[in-house]
Amino acid sequence: MKILVTCPLMLGLMDRFYPTLERYSAQATAPAVVQSLSEDELINIVPQHDGWIIGDDPVTRRVLEAGKAGRLKAAVKWGVGVDNIDFAACADLGIPITNTPGLFGAEVGDTAMGYVIALARESFHIDDGVRQGGWPKPTGISLAGKTAALVGFGDIGKNTARRLLASGLQVVAYDPFVGPVPELPSVERADWPARLEEADYIVLTCSLTPSSRNIINADSLARAKAGVRIVNVSRGQVIDQAALESALASGKVYSAALDVFEVEPLPIDSPLRNHSRVIFGSHNASNTVEAVTRGSETAIVKLMEFLGVSPGGES
C-alpha cells in the first residue's frame, strides 16, 4: 500500500507518522512541498499511489482522472478547508474523500487572537525597531470596549470568539450556515454587512465559499470604520487584495495581519510588502506539534478505513 502525503504541516513532522503507517503496512511518499504541488506535478505522482493525504494542492478533475487511471483509490484532505477539491469529479470517478474538521479550532483561534493583540500594540514595529538599534514606543490601543466583526462562526470562529470575549471585546458574528450558539450567549449575530461600521477589528475565520469569496472588497471597506484593523486566518481569497492595498494606502485600514494570501507563497513583488503596518504569516495558524499530530493521525486512520486496511495490514 503506497500513500502520498502533500500537506506541508504533516510533512514537517513526518518522522512521527511512519510508525503509524507501518502498522498498516503502508509506505509513504513524502515529497518536498513549500505550500502545494502544481497540477502537472500531481498528475505525474498521484497515479503511483493507492491513497493520498492532501494539503492545499489543486485537486482538479485532471488530477483525479490521472489518479483513477493509476492506483488511486481514496483520499483525505488534511485540515478543514476543501475549496481546492473538485468533489463532483471525486463522485463521478468513485474516489471516496473526506477532510479532518474540528481539530484545529483552538490553535487557529490562538493565532487570530495573537494577531489582534499585535495589531493593537504594534509589537511588530517595536521588534523591528529594536533589531535595528532603536527603542520605539508606539502608542497602541486597548482591547477592552472595542468591537470585533467575526466573519465565520464555525469551530475556529467559536474558539476565536472565546478569546476575544476574554479580552473584553464585543463580538458580532456573521455566518449564514451556523444557527444559535447557546454556549456563547454574549456573541451578537448579524447579517453581513450590517453593523460593519461599528467594528474596530474585522477577523476572518470563515471557509472559502461562493458567498465569502472577496467578502472584504471595496464596498465593504468603504462601509467600515476609518482605521479598522483586519485579521485573516481563513483563506486569502476572502479578501480582494487590490481593494485591501488601496485601503491600506489611504489609511482606511490602519493595519492588517494576514496568515493567508490569494497566491501562496506571497510573491516577492506583491504591493502588500510596501505597507509597514502589515504582519505577514505563512498559512501556518494550525501548526503546533499537538495539532499536527492529532490531524495527521486522524487523516491516516480515515484513509485506511476508505482503503479497507486495518492495523497489521489486513484488508
Secondary structure, 3 states (H helix, E strand, C coil): CEEEECCHHHHHCHHHCHHHHHHCCCEEECCCCCCCCCHHHHHHHHHHCCEEEECCCCECHHHHHHHHHCCCCEEEECCCCCCCECHHHHHHHCCCEEECCCCCHHHHHHHHHHHHHHHHHCHHHHHHHHHCCCCCCCCCCCCCCCEEEEECCCHHHHHHHHHHHHCCCEEEEECCCCCCCCCCCCCEECCCCCCHHHCCEEEECCCCCCCCCCCECHHHHHHCCCCEEEEECCCHHHECHHHHHHHHHHCCEEEEEECCCCCCCCCCCCHHHHCCCEEECCCCCCCCHHHHHHHHHHHHHHHHHHHCCECCCEC
